[in-house]
Amino acid sequence: MAHHRTEKNEWADRHRQELTTRHSHEDVLTDREFELLLEACRDMPAPRGFEARFICLLGGRLGLRAGEIAHFDSSWLDWNRKLIRIPQHEPCDCGYCQRQARQEAAHNGQLTETNAVASRWHPKTVASARLVPFDLSLRIELCIERFVNRYEGFPRSRSTVNRRVQEAADQAALPGRIYPHCLRATAASYHAYKGVAPVPLQALMGWSDLATAQKYIRISGSATADALRRVHHR
């Protein structure tokens, strides 16, 4: 009997946590808010404004994670096929990667910090190593072209990615929480609304679980409404 009570308590705790935990899809930006965010980037001092615009476009339209943007390198670009190749591994010893390596080594007695650093940088999951098309719009292409004309790789730290997004949000005076992962959720919602099917959406975003893509298809209720109106009002 005590065992069943423990299981019920654990289930109740998990349920309460799910109800109180805020997910990034709750902070998705509307098209208008995203355009205002891009406008605000132009009003920021150079080079912060350009860096913020690059982050917002790659996060909010291509769905790159903050860590992927921070480790972005011009060698990832396939200009002929208009693709960004997110690699399975990229040698890196930046401060962020060193901190992550120390944490990994601290929680794994068989892993040395040196070996942990040697495995950095890598994307979040195996599925995250992927190909992302960047010719979805001309402004994304031009932003990437201008980026590689200035830099070989993203010139700032992982924490700076957060700061640039926050600066742009403050400049735009947008309500709510705006952060790199909500830009990624905005990209997923944007493509779901455009009608991208679950499997291609999963591949684009680098999700391990198809259910995540299906969730964004479901919450894109306006796309469903538009499809019904096209059928019934013709």
Protein Blocks (a to p, Z undefined) as FASTA:
>chain_A
ZZmmmmmmmmmmmmmmmmmpccfklmcccfklmmmmmmmmmmpccfklmmmmmmmmmmmm
nopafklmmmgcfklpcfknopacddfbdcdfbfklmmmmmmmmmmomkbcfklmmmmpc
cdfblmlpccddfklbfklmmmmmmmmmmpmbdcbdfklmmmmmmmmmmmnopghjddfk
lmmmmmmmmmmmnopafklmmmmnopablklmmmmmmmmmmlmmmmmmmmmmZZ
